[in-house]
Amino acid sequence: MAQGFVRDLNLIESDTGALDRGILDNLGGANITTDLLLFDGNFKFVSKLISSDYSVDASNVVTVSGEGKVAFSDGTKISLESEATNFNHEVFDSNGIDKFKVKNSSGTTITPSGTLRRNDGVSFNNLSNLSSKRLETNPSASTGIGADDGASDLFNEFSSASQVDYINGQLGLYYYKRERIPLTFEDSSFDSTVKFRGSVMIVDNDATVSTVPGASTPGLFIVDANNPSAGSTRAFSDASNPWNDTVSGVLSTTEANSQPNVLKLNPVSNNSPNFQTGSNLIVSETNAVSSYNFKLPVTINGETFFLLLKS
């Protein structure tokens, strides 16, 4: 009986699955076939959200409500019902729990519909991320793992399974702590005692000289815990204003020191303000510099200019 294989026949002599597995085990080591079977049908596996698993609001925010379903994460490539195998849409603004948005290849936010699919295939880059190459900063220093004096690899000390367990535990802790601290990117609501280390500043960016604090104006409010439906009362707010605009086109104050948070100028006809640097006007006009009565220093990009003013 002939031993081996004819190179030109591409292993055609092996005509059963058992023989194929034997060949691979001989070439790659015992049980290599078991490892390869983990990738059998690799890029055919998909995760999907059917239309009943989610809803879309007027702002194109997808809210996942299906049992056991979670939102796709940022950067995930998905396909729509009309092109099930074309994963050219991308998820963004995802909270990783139940909300996300979808944009097309042009970056335009769309309203998804039908079944949304994600390809669950494992790529070479995915495997490479399990053990990234890192620059050696100080080969003589200890890793801090033990008395090995640098012999161990801090980043590969634990198995992938234990790393995943650790990450899941930290995510659970994150969502717990997220409910206990104020957030800068969404509204925060607390029903327990809130403590701040340092000062708190509440700013109304839309306020004008005549703005009077109202129910919707940013501020600090007190609610009766025994009767929350009675509404809230604004606390520590003062409606007084040192600036006066009763005369049309004039903003005045009698205070020795007053500082507007936002100063908006609305020039008309030849009543335009001007900037001066040195002896030169930034914008030429018919009024002579000598005709102005006042100048207001203004710092722009670190350089001092003067806003010329007159009655």
ABEGO torsion letter per residue (X at the ends): XBBEBBAAAGGAABABAAAAAAAAAAAAEBGAAAAAAAABGAAABBBBBBAAABBBBAAGBBBBABBGBBBBBBGBBBBBAABAABBABBBBGBAGAABBBBBBAAGBBBBBBEBBBBBABBBAAAAAAABBBBBBABAABBAGABAAGGABBAAAABBAAAAAAAAAAAAAAAAAAAAABBBAABBBBBABBBBBBEBBBBBBAABBAABBBBAABBEBBBBBAABAAAEBBBBGBBABBABBAABBGBBBBABABBBBABBBBBBBEAABBBBBBEABBABBBABBAAABABBBBBBBGGBBBBBBBBX
